[in-house]
Amino acid sequence: MITVTLGTNNTPATFEKIKTVLQLLNKLHLRVNDALVIRDGELLTPDRHLRPGDHVAIRPVVSRG
């Protein structure tokens, strides 16, 4: 089970059977460039594998211009 913290309000969610960052983003209806995926302070690319017990933070990318 992967635990995901969404946005800055720290709303936790859990997902099972998620193997990669890309699968997680698809499950959340996000495109690759819509959010940063962070595990233990490290940015993850879409091809990185997730393991059961991982805690991942999703931070939306916002353009203010």
mmJSON file of the N, C-alpha and C atoms, coordinates in Angstrom:
{"data_MODEL":{"atom_site":{
"group_PDB":["ATOM","ATOM","ATOM","ATOM","ATOM","ATOM","ATOM","ATOM","ATOM","ATOM","ATOM","ATOM","ATOM","ATOM","ATOM","ATOM","ATOM","ATOM","ATOM","ATOM","ATOM","ATOM","ATOM","ATOM","ATOM","ATOM","ATOM","ATOM","ATOM","ATOM","ATOM","ATOM","ATOM","ATOM","ATOM","ATOM","ATOM","ATOM","ATOM","ATOM","ATOM","ATOM","ATOM","ATOM","ATOM","ATOM","ATOM","ATOM","ATOM","ATOM","ATOM","ATOM","ATOM","ATOM","ATOM","ATOM","ATOM","ATOM","ATOM","ATOM","ATOM","ATOM","ATOM","ATOM","ATOM","ATOM","ATOM","ATOM","ATOM","ATOM","ATOM","ATOM","ATOM","ATOM","ATOM","ATOM","ATOM","ATOM","ATOM","ATOM","ATOM","ATOM","ATOM","ATOM","ATOM","ATOM","ATOM","ATOM","ATOM","ATOM","ATOM","ATOM","ATOM","ATOM","ATOM","ATOM","ATOM","ATOM","ATOM","ATOM","ATOM","ATOM","ATOM","ATOM","ATOM","ATOM","ATOM","ATOM","ATOM","ATOM","ATOM","ATOM","ATOM","ATOM","ATOM","ATOM","ATOM","ATOM","ATOM","ATOM","ATOM","ATOM","ATOM","ATOM","ATOM","ATOM","ATOM","ATOM","ATOM","ATOM","ATOM","ATOM","ATOM","ATOM","ATOM","ATOM","ATOM","ATOM","ATOM","ATOM","ATOM","ATOM","ATOM","ATOM","ATOM","ATOM","ATOM","ATOM","ATOM","ATOM","ATOM","ATOM","ATOM","ATOM","ATOM","ATOM","ATOM","ATOM","ATOM","ATOM","ATOM","ATOM","ATOM","ATOM","ATOM","ATOM","ATOM","ATOM","ATOM","ATOM","ATOM","ATOM","ATOM","ATOM","ATOM","ATOM","ATOM","ATOM","ATOM","ATOM","ATOM","ATOM","ATOM","ATOM","ATOM","ATOM","ATOM","ATOM","ATOM","ATOM","ATOM","ATOM","ATOM","ATOM","ATOM"],
"id":[1,2,3,4,5,6,7,8,9,10,11,12,13,14,15,16,17,18,19,20,21,22,23,24,25,26,27,28,29,30,31,32,33,34,35,36,37,38,39,40,41,42,43,44,45,46,47,48,49,50,51,52,53,54,55,56,57,58,59,60,61,62,63,64,65,66,67,68,69,70,71,72,73,74,75,76,77,78,79,80,81,82,83,84,85,86,87,88,89,90,91,92,93,94,95,96,97,98,99,100,101,102,103,104,105,106,107,108,109,110,111,112,113,114,115,116,117,118,119,120,121,122,123,124,125,126,127,128,129,130,131,132,133,134,135,136,137,138,139,140,141,142,143,144,145,146,147,148,149,150,151,152,153,154,155,156,157,158,159,160,161,162,163,164,165,166,167,168,169,170,171,172,173,174,175,176,177,178,179,180,181,182,183,184,185,186,187,188,189,190,191,192,193,194,195],
"type_symbol":["N","C","C","N","C","C","N","C","C","N","C","C","N","C","C","N","C","C","N","C","C","N","C","C","N","C","C","N","C","C","N","C","C","N","C","C","N","C","C","N","C","C","N","C","C","N","C","C","N","C","C","N","C","C","N","C","C","N","C","C","N","C","C","N","C","C","N","C","C","N","C","C","N","C","C","N","C","C","N","C","C","N","C","C","N","C","C","N","C","C","N","C","C","N","C","C","N","C","C","N","C","C","N","C","C","N","C","C","N","C","C","N","C","C","N","C","C","N","C","C","N","C","C","N","C","C","N","C","C","N","C","C","N","C","C","N","C","C","N","C","C","N","C","C","N","C","C","N","C","C","N","C","C","N","C","C","N","C","C","N","C","C","N","C","C","N","C","C","N","C","C","N","C","C","N","C","C","N","C","C","N","C","C","N","C","C","N","C","C","N","C","C","N","C","C"],
"label_atom_id":["N","CA","C","N","CA","C","N","CA","C","N","CA","C","N","CA","C","N","CA","C","N","CA","C","N","CA","C","N","CA","C","N","CA","C","N","CA","C","N","CA","C","N","CA","C","N","CA","C","N","CA","C","N","CA","C","N","CA","C","N","CA","C","N","CA","C","N","CA","C","N","CA","C","N","CA","C","N","CA","C","N","CA","C","N","CA","C","N","CA","C","N","CA","C","N","CA","C","N","CA","C","N","CA","C","N","CA","C","N","CA","C","N","CA","C","N","CA","C","N","CA","C","N","CA","C","N","CA","C","N","CA","C","N","CA","C","N","CA","C","N","CA","C","N","CA","C","N","CA","C","N","CA","C","N","CA","C","N","CA","C","N","CA","C","N","CA","C","N","CA","C","N","CA","C","N","CA","C","N","CA","C","N","CA","C","N","CA","C","N","CA","C","N","CA","C","N","CA","C","N","CA","C","N","CA","C","N","CA","C","N","CA","C","N","CA","C","N","CA","C","N","CA","C","N","CA","C"],
"label_alt_id":[null,null,null,null,null,null,null,null,null,null,null,null,null,null,null,null,null,null,null,null,null,null,null,null,null,null,null,null,null,null,null,null,null,null,null,null,null,null,null,null,null,null,null,null,null,null,null,null,null,null,null,null,null,null,null,null,null,null,null,null,null,null,null,null,null,null,null,null,null,null,null,null,null,null,null,null,null,null,null,null,null,null,null,null,null,null,null,null,null,null,null,null,null,null,null,null,null,null,null,null,null,null,null,null,null,null,null,null,null,null,null,null,null,null,null,null,null,null,null,null,null,null,null,null,null,null,null,null,null,null,null,null,null,null,null,null,null,null,null,null,null,null,null,null,null,null,null,null,null,null,null,null,null,null,null,null,null,null,null,null,null,null,null,null,null,null,null,null,null,null,null,null,null,null,null,null,null,null,null,null,null,null,null,null,null,null,null,null,null,null,null,null,null,null,null],
"label_comp_id":["MET","MET","MET","ILE","ILE","ILE","THR","THR","THR","VAL","VAL","VAL","THR","THR","THR","LEU","LEU","LEU","GLY","GLY","GLY","THR","THR","THR","ASN","ASN","ASN","ASN","ASN","ASN","THR","THR","THR","PRO","PRO","PRO","ALA","ALA","ALA","THR","THR","THR","PHE","PHE","PHE","GLU","GLU","GLU","LYS","LYS","LYS","ILE","ILE","ILE","LYS","LYS","LYS","THR","THR","THR","VAL","VAL","VAL","LEU","LEU","LEU","GLN","GLN","GLN","LEU","LEU","LEU","LEU","LEU","LEU","ASN","ASN","ASN","LYS","LYS","LYS","LEU","LEU","LEU","HIS","HIS","HIS","LEU","LEU","LEU","ARG","ARG","ARG","VAL","VAL","VAL","ASN","ASN","ASN","ASP","ASP","ASP","ALA","ALA","ALA","LEU","LEU","LEU","VAL","VAL","VAL","ILE","ILE","ILE","ARG","ARG","ARG","ASP","ASP","ASP","GLY","GLY","GLY","GLU","GLU","GLU","LEU","LEU","LEU","LEU","LEU","LEU","THR","THR","THR","PRO","PRO","PRO","ASP","ASP","ASP","ARG","ARG","ARG","HIS","HIS","HIS","LEU","LEU","LEU","ARG","ARG","ARG","PRO","PRO","PRO","GLY","GLY","GLY","ASP","ASP","ASP","HIS","HIS","HIS","VAL","VAL","VAL","ALA","ALA","ALA","ILE","ILE","ILE","ARG","ARG","ARG","PRO","PRO","PRO","VAL","VAL","VAL","VAL","VAL","VAL","SER","SER","SER","ARG","ARG","ARG","GLY","GLY","GLY"],
"label_asym_id":["A","A","A","A","A","A","A","A","A","A","A","A","A","A","A","A","A","A","A","A","A","A","A","A","A","A","A","A","A","A","A","A","A","A","A","A","A","A","A","A","A","A","A","A","A","A","A","A","A","A","A","A","A","A","A","A","A","A","A","A","A","A","A","A","A","A","A","A","A","A","A","A","A","A","A","A","A","A","A","A","A","A","A","A","A","A","A","A","A","A","A","A","A","A","A","A","A","A","A","A","A","A","A","A","A","A","A","A","A","A","A","A","A","A","A","A","A","A","A","A","A","A","A","A","A","A","A","A","A","A","A","A","A","A","A","A","A","A","A","A","A","A","A","A","A","A","A","A","A","A","A","A","A","A","A","A","A","A","A","A","A","A","A","A","A","A","A","A","A","A","A","A","A","A","A","A","A","A","A","A","A","A","A","A","A","A","A","A","A","A","A","A","A","A","A"],
"label_entity_id":["1","1","1","1","1","1","1","1","1","1","1","1","1","1","1","1","1","1","1","1","1","1","1","1","1","1","1","1","1","1","1","1","1","1","1","1","1","1","1","1","1","1","1","1","1","1","1","1","1","1","1","1","1","1","1","1","1","1","1","1","1","1","1","1","1","1","1","1","1","1","1","1","1","1","1","1","1","1","1","1","1","1","1","1","1","1","1","1","1","1","1","1","1","1","1","1","1","1","1","1","1","1","1","1","1","1","1","1","1","1","1","1","1","1","1","1","1","1","1","1","1","1","1","1","1","1","1","1","1","1","1","1","1","1","1","1","1","1","1","1","1","1","1","1","1","1","1","1","1","1","1","1","1","1","1","1","1","1","1","1","1","1","1","1","1","1","1","1","1","1","1","1","1","1","1","1","1","1","1","1","1","1","1","1","1","1","1","1","1","1","1","1","1","1","1"],
"label_seq_id":[1,1,1,2,2,2,3,3,3,4,4,4,5,5,5,6,6,6,7,7,7,8,8,8,9,9,9,10,10,10,11,11,11,12,12,12,13,13,13,14,14,14,15,15,15,16,16,16,17,17,17,18,18,18,19,19,19,20,20,20,21,21,21,22,22,22,23,23,23,24,24,24,25,25,25,26,26,26,27,27,27,28,28,28,29,29,29,30,30,30,31,31,31,32,32,32,33,33,33,34,34,34,35,35,35,36,36,36,37,37,37,38,38,38,39,39,39,40,40,40,41,41,41,42,42,42,43,43,43,44,44,44,45,45,45,46,46,46,47,47,47,48,48,48,49,49,49,50,50,50,51,51,51,52,52,52,53,53,53,54,54,54,55,55,55,56,56,56,57,57,57,58,58,58,59,59,59,60,60,60,61,61,61,62,62,62,63,63,63,64,64,64,65,65,65],
"pdbx_PDB_ins_code":[null,null,null,null,null,null,null,null,null,null,null,null,null,null,null,null,null,null,null,null,null,null,null,null,null,null,null,null,null,null,null,null,null,null,null,null,null,null,null,null,null,null,null,null,null,null,null,null,null,null,null,null,null,null,null,null,null,null,null,null,null,null,null,null,null,null,null,null,null,null,null,null,null,null,null,null,null,null,null,null,null,null,null,null,null,null,null,null,null,null,null,null,null,null,null,null,null,null,null,null,null,null,null,null,null,null,null,null,null,null,null,null,null,null,null,null,null,null,null,null,null,null,null,null,null,null,null,null,null,null,null,null,null,null,null,null,null,null,null,null,null,null,null,null,null,null,null,null,null,null,null,null,null,null,null,null,null,null,null,null,null,null,null,null,null,null,null,null,null,null,null,null,null,null,null,null,null,null,null,null,null,null,null,null,null,null,null,null,null,null,null,null,null,null,null],
"Cartn_x":[0.843,0.0,0.896,0.58,1.306,0.477,1.109,0.434,0.857,-0.134,0.112,-0.45,0.363,-0.077,-0.321,-1.551,-1.942,-1.906,-1.181,-1.16,-0.557,-0.823,-0.252,-1.135,-2.352,-3.234,-3.018,-2.041,-1.642,-2.782,-3.657,-4.731,-4.15,-4.157,-3.576,-4.552,-4.002,-4.775,-3.899,-4.513,-3.752,-4.191,-3.229,-3.489,-2.805,-3.482,-2.898,-2.675,-1.783,-1.5,-0.962,-0.308,0.356,1.839,2.4,3.799,4.748,4.255,5.132,4.507,5.338,4.876,3.847,4.065,3.124,1.748,1.705,0.425,-0.269,0.498,-0.072,-0.648,0.094,-0.394,-1.661,-1.68,-2.884,-4.081,-3.852,-4.924,-5.498,-4.639,-5.057,-5.53,-5.584,-6.006,-5.102,-3.795,-2.806,-1.886,-1.45,-0.455,0.937,1.921,3.3,3.781,3.442,3.925,3.005,1.959,1.008,1.445,2.337,2.679,4.086,4.665,5.931,5.615,6.335,6.162,7.445,7.302,8.459,8.394,9.516,9.642,10.943,10.859,12.031,12.908,12.28,13.015,13.584,13.294,13.815,12.678,12.899,11.909,11.943,10.778,10.689,10.206,10.808,10.369,9.272,8.484,7.35,7.731,8.962,9.358,9.844,9.918,10.417,9.386,9.884,9.018,8.708,7.49,7.061,6.976,7.269,7.248,6.168,5.627,4.656,5.282,4.521,5.014,5.597,5.742,6.258,5.291,5.85,5.095,5.53,4.588,4.875,4.072,4.712,4.021,3.804,2.61,2.273,2.083,2.878,2.771,2.406,1.267,0.875,1.838,2.06,2.902,1.976,2.27,1.414,2.254,1.766,2.442,1.764,2.545,2.012,2.792,2.198,2.96,2.241],
"Cartn_y":[-1.17,0.0,1.243,2.18,3.438,4.512,5.294,6.404,7.692,8.478,9.693,10.882,11.923,13.191,14.141,14.624,15.462,16.935,17.715,19.153,19.614,20.853,21.449,21.251,20.731,20.53,19.17,18.393,17.121,16.12,16.076,15.096,13.747,12.735,11.444,10.574,9.797,8.818,7.581,6.429,5.2,4.519,3.876,3.179,1.823,0.839,-0.489,-0.779,-1.675,-2.139,-1.031,-0.049,0.994,0.641,0.522,0.095,1.222,2.225,3.303,4.668,5.68,7.055,7.404,6.947,7.238,6.633,5.419,4.815,5.631,6.121,6.947,8.24,8.903,10.142,9.879,8.798,8.454,8.209,7.528,7.253,8.548,9.555,10.85,11.809,11.327,12.133,13.353,13.134,14.188,13.821,14.839,14.611,14.71,14.269,14.215,15.592,16.63,17.981,18.749,18.119,18.794,18.811,17.901,17.794,17.248,17.586,17.0,15.829,14.753,13.575,13.42,13.429,13.471,12.296,11.578,10.494,10.721,10.861,11.067,12.216,13.311,14.488,14.392,13.327,13.116,13.233,14.025,14.12,12.838,12.327,11.081,11.35,10.674,10.751,9.711,9.85,8.95,7.472,7.17,5.778,5.108,5.848,5.276,4.336,3.272,2.286,2.687,2.373,2.579,1.227,1.216,-0.019,0.054,-1.087,-1.086,-0.451,0.406,1.098,2.469,2.814,4.14,5.229,6.349,7.562,8.6,9.081,9.973,11.255,12.379,13.672,14.128,14.61,15.163,16.658,17.432,18.889,19.412,20.071,20.6,21.691,21.703,22.738,23.863,25.065,26.213,27.288,27.785,28.865,30.174,31.094,32.422,33.449,33.915,34.814,35.929],
"Cartn_z":[0.0,0.0,0.0,-0.853,-0.981,-0.285,0.596,1.25,0.543,0.154,-0.621,0.131,0.249,0.808,-0.354,-0.465,-1.591,-1.233,-2.015,-1.852,-0.548,-0.216,0.992,2.218,2.031,3.179,3.842,3.344,3.938,4.057,3.063,3.044,2.628,3.515,3.145,2.35,1.446,0.691,0.538,0.419,0.227,-1.055,-1.7,-2.956,-2.919,-3.462,-3.592,-5.071,-5.355,-6.713,-7.609,-7.041,-7.81,-7.839,-9.04,-9.172,-9.552,-10.289,-10.752,-10.463,-10.566,-10.38,-11.459,-12.679,-13.762,-13.477,-12.952,-12.587,-11.497,-10.543,-9.479,-10.045,-10.91,-11.518,-12.334,-13.073,-13.853,-12.936,-11.833,-10.873,-10.297,-10.14,-9.602,-10.696,-11.946,-13.095,-13.274,-13.111,-13.301,-14.46,-15.194,-16.236,-15.607,-16.323,-15.811,-15.355,-16.08,-15.754,-14.811,-14.306,-13.419,-11.962,-11.575,-10.155,-9.971,-8.82,-8.396,-7.486,-7.654,-6.811,-5.995,-4.671,-3.775,-2.799,-2.701,-1.715,-0.956,0.343,1.205,0.719,0.287,-0.15,-1.549,-2.269,-3.62,-4.629,-5.687,-6.759,-7.578,-7.906,-8.659,-10.072,-11.035,-12.421,-12.645,-13.727,-13.959,-14.078,-14.458,-14.641,-13.351,-12.252,-10.991,-10.378,-9.782,-9.146,-7.708,-7.287,-5.911,-5.233,-3.942,-3.17,-2.1,-1.708,-0.607,0.637,1.29,2.468,2.177,0.889,0.533,0.969,1.386,1.68,0.658,-0.142,-1.257,-1.082,-1.404,-1.386,-2.821,-3.113,-4.427,-4.245,-4.947,-4.889,-6.28,-6.411,-7.718,-8.181,-9.485,-10.096,-10.524,-10.036,-10.323,-10.991,-12.103,-12.802,-12.442,-11.963,-11.612,-12.399,-13.424,-14.264,-14.783],
"occupancy":[1.0,1.0,1.0,1.0,1.0,1.0,1.0,1.0,1.0,1.0,1.0,1.0,1.0,1.0,1.0,1.0,1.0,1.0,1.0,1.0,1.0,1.0,1.0,1.0,1.0,1.0,1.0,1.0,1.0,1.0,1.0,1.0,1.0,1.0,1.0,1.0,1.0,1.0,1.0,1.0,1.0,1.0,1.0,1.0,1.0,1.0,1.0,1.0,1.0,1.0,1.0,1.0,1.0,1.0,1.0,1.0,1.0,1.0,1.0,1.0,1.0,1.0,1.0,1.0,1.0,1.0,1.0,1.0,1.0,1.0,1.0,1.0,1.0,1.0,1.0,1.0,1.0,1.0,1.0,1.0,1.0,1.0,1.0,1.0,1.0,1.0,1.0,1.0,1.0,1.0,1.0,1.0,1.0,1.0,1.0,1.0,1.0,1.0,1.0,1.0,1.0,1.0,1.0,1.0,1.0,1.0,1.0,1.0,1.0,1.0,1.0,1.0,1.0,1.0,1.0,1.0,1.0,1.0,1.0,1.0,1.0,1.0,1.0,1.0,1.0,1.0,1.0,1.0,1.0,1.0,1.0,1.0,1.0,1.0,1.0,1.0,1.0,1.0,1.0,1.0,1.0,1.0,1.0,1.0,1.0,1.0,1.0,1.0,1.0,1.0,1.0,1.0,1.0,1.0,1.0,1.0,1.0,1.0,1.0,1.0,1.0,1.0,1.0,1.0,1.0,1.0,1.0,1.0,1.0,1.0,1.0,1.0,1.0,1.0,1.0,1.0,1.0,1.0,1.0,1.0,1.0,1.0,1.0,1.0,1.0,1.0,1.0,1.0,1.0,1.0,1.0,1.0,1.0,1.0,1.0],
"B_iso_or_equiv":[0.0,0.0,0.0,0.0,0.0,0.0,0.0,0.0,0.0,0.0,0.0,0.0,0.0,0.0,0.0,0.0,0.0,0.0,0.0,0.0,0.0,0.0,0.0,0.0,0.0,0.0,0.0,0.0,0.0,0.0,0.0,0.0,0.0,0.0,0.0,0.0,0.0,0.0,0.0,0.0,0.0,0.0,0.0,0.0,0.0,0.0,0.0,0.0,0.0,0.0,0.0,0.0,0.0,0.0,0.0,0.0,0.0,0.0,0.0,0.0,0.0,0.0,0.0,0.0,0.0,0.0,0.0,0.0,0.0,0.0,0.0,0.0,0.0,0.0,0.0,0.0,0.0,0.0,0.0,0.0,0.0,0.0,0.0,0.0,0.0,0.0,0.0,0.0,0.0,0.0,0.0,0.0,0.0,0.0,0.0,0.0,0.0,0.0,0.0,0.0,0.0,0.0,0.0,0.0,0.0,0.0,0.0,0.0,0.0,0.0,0.0,0.0,0.0,0.0,0.0,0.0,0.0,0.0,0.0,0.0,0.0,0.0,0.0,0.0,0.0,0.0,0.0,0.0,0.0,0.0,0.0,0.0,0.0,0.0,0.0,0.0,0.0,0.0,0.0,0.0,0.0,0.0,0.0,0.0,0.0,0.0,0.0,0.0,0.0,0.0,0.0,0.0,0.0,0.0,0.0,0.0,0.0,0.0,0.0,0.0,0.0,0.0,0.0,0.0,0.0,0.0,0.0,0.0,0.0,0.0,0.0,0.0,0.0,0.0,0.0,0.0,0.0,0.0,0.0,0.0,0.0,0.0,0.0,0.0,0.0,0.0,0.0,0.0,0.0,0.0,0.0,0.0,0.0,0.0,0.0],
"pdbx_formal_charge":[null,null,null,null,null,null,null,null,null,null,null,null,null,null,null,null,null,null,null,null,null,null,null,null,null,null,null,null,null,null,null,null,null,null,null,null,null,null,null,null,null,null,null,null,null,null,null,null,null,null,null,null,null,null,null,null,null,null,null,null,null,null,null,null,null,null,null,null,null,null,null,null,null,null,null,null,null,null,null,null,null,null,null,null,null,null,null,null,null,null,null,null,null,null,null,null,null,null,null,null,null,null,null,null,null,null,null,null,null,null,null,null,null,null,null,null,null,null,null,null,null,null,null,null,null,null,null,null,null,null,null,null,null,null,null,null,null,null,null,null,null,null,null,null,null,null,null,null,null,null,null,null,null,null,null,null,null,null,null,null,null,null,null,null,null,null,null,null,null,null,null,null,null,null,null,null,null,null,null,null,null,null,null,null,null,null,null,null,null,null,null,null,null,null,null],
"auth_seq_id":[1,1,1,2,2,2,3,3,3,4,4,4,5,5,5,6,6,6,7,7,7,8,8,8,9,9,9,10,10,10,11,11,11,12,12,12,13,13,13,14,14,14,15,15,15,16,16,16,17,17,17,18,18,18,19,19,19,20,20,20,21,21,21,22,22,22,23,23,23,24,24,24,25,25,25,26,26,26,27,27,27,28,28,28,29,29,29,30,30,30,31,31,31,32,32,32,33,33,33,34,34,34,35,35,35,36,36,36,37,37,37,38,38,38,39,39,39,40,40,40,41,41,41,42,42,42,43,43,43,44,44,44,45,45,45,46,46,46,47,47,47,48,48,48,49,49,49,50,50,50,51,51,51,52,52,52,53,53,53,54,54,54,55,55,55,56,56,56,57,57,57,58,58,58,59,59,59,60,60,60,61,61,61,62,62,62,63,63,63,64,64,64,65,65,65],
"auth_comp_id":["MET","MET","MET","ILE","ILE","ILE","THR","THR","THR","VAL","VAL","VAL","THR","THR","THR","LEU","LEU","LEU","GLY","GLY","GLY","THR","THR","THR","ASN","ASN","ASN","ASN","ASN","ASN","THR","THR","THR","PRO","PRO","PRO","ALA","ALA","ALA","THR","THR","THR","PHE","PHE","PHE","GLU","GLU","GLU","LYS","LYS","LYS","ILE","ILE","ILE","LYS","LYS","LYS","THR","THR","THR","VAL","VAL","VAL","LEU","LEU","LEU","GLN","GLN","GLN","LEU","LEU","LEU","LEU","LEU","LEU","ASN","ASN","ASN","LYS","LYS","LYS","LEU","LEU","LEU","HIS","HIS","HIS","LEU","LEU","LEU","ARG","ARG","ARG","VAL","VAL","VAL","ASN","ASN","ASN","ASP","ASP","ASP","ALA","ALA","ALA","LEU","LEU","LEU","VAL","VAL","VAL","ILE","ILE","ILE","ARG","ARG","ARG","ASP","ASP","ASP","GLY","GLY","GLY","GLU","GLU","GLU","LEU","LEU","LEU","LEU","LEU","LEU","THR","THR","THR","PRO","PRO","PRO","ASP","ASP","ASP","ARG","ARG","ARG","HIS","HIS","HIS","LEU","LEU","LEU","ARG","ARG","ARG","PRO","PRO","PRO","GLY","GLY","GLY","ASP","ASP","ASP","HIS","HIS","HIS","VAL","VAL","VAL","ALA","ALA","ALA","ILE","ILE","ILE","ARG","ARG","ARG","PRO","PRO","PRO","VAL","VAL","VAL","VAL","VAL","VAL","SER","SER","SER","ARG","ARG","ARG","GLY","GLY","GLY"],
"auth_asym_id":["A","A","A","A","A","A","A","A","A","A","A","A","A","A","A","A","A","A","A","A","A","A","A","A","A","A","A","A","A","A","A","A","A","A","A","A","A","A","A","A","A","A","A","A","A","A","A","A","A","A","A","A","A","A","A","A","A","A","A","A","A","A","A","A","A","A","A","A","A","A","A","A","A","A","A","A","A","A","A","A","A","A","A","A","A","A","A","A","A","A","A","A","A","A","A","A","A","A","A","A","A","A","A","A","A","A","A","A","A","A","A","A","A","A","A","A","A","A","A","A","A","A","A","A","A","A","A","A","A","A","A","A","A","A","A","A","A","A","A","A","A","A","A","A","A","A","A","A","A","A","A","A","A","A","A","A","A","A","A","A","A","A","A","A","A","A","A","A","A","A","A","A","A","A","A","A","A","A","A","A","A","A","A","A","A","A","A","A","A","A","A","A","A","A","A"],
"auth_atom_id":["N","CA","C","N","CA","C","N","CA","C","N","CA","C","N","CA","C","N","CA","C","N","CA","C","N","CA","C","N","CA","C","N","CA","C","N","CA","C","N","CA","C","N","CA","C","N","CA","C","N","CA","C","N","CA","C","N","CA","C","N","CA","C","N","CA","C","N","CA","C","N","CA","C","N","CA","C","N","CA","C","N","CA","C","N","CA","C","N","CA","C","N","CA","C","N","CA","C","N","CA","C","N","CA","C","N","CA","C","N","CA","C","N","CA","C","N","CA","C","N","CA","C","N","CA","C","N","CA","C","N","CA","C","N","CA","C","N","CA","C","N","CA","C","N","CA","C","N","CA","C","N","CA","C","N","CA","C","N","CA","C","N","CA","C","N","CA","C","N","CA","C","N","CA","C","N","CA","C","N","CA","C","N","CA","C","N","CA","C","N","CA","C","N","CA","C","N","CA","C","N","CA","C","N","CA","C","N","CA","C","N","CA","C","N","CA","C","N","CA","C","N","CA","C","N","CA","C"],
"pdbx_PDB_model_num":[1,1,1,1,1,1,1,1,1,1,1,1,1,1,1,1,1,1,1,1,1,1,1,1,1,1,1,1,1,1,1,1,1,1,1,1,1,1,1,1,1,1,1,1,1,1,1,1,1,1,1,1,1,1,1,1,1,1,1,1,1,1,1,1,1,1,1,1,1,1,1,1,1,1,1,1,1,1,1,1,1,1,1,1,1,1,1,1,1,1,1,1,1,1,1,1,1,1,1,1,1,1,1,1,1,1,1,1,1,1,1,1,1,1,1,1,1,1,1,1,1,1,1,1,1,1,1,1,1,1,1,1,1,1,1,1,1,1,1,1,1,1,1,1,1,1,1,1,1,1,1,1,1,1,1,1,1,1,1,1,1,1,1,1,1,1,1,1,1,1,1,1,1,1,1,1,1,1,1,1,1,1,1,1,1,1,1,1,1,1,1,1,1,1,1]
}}}
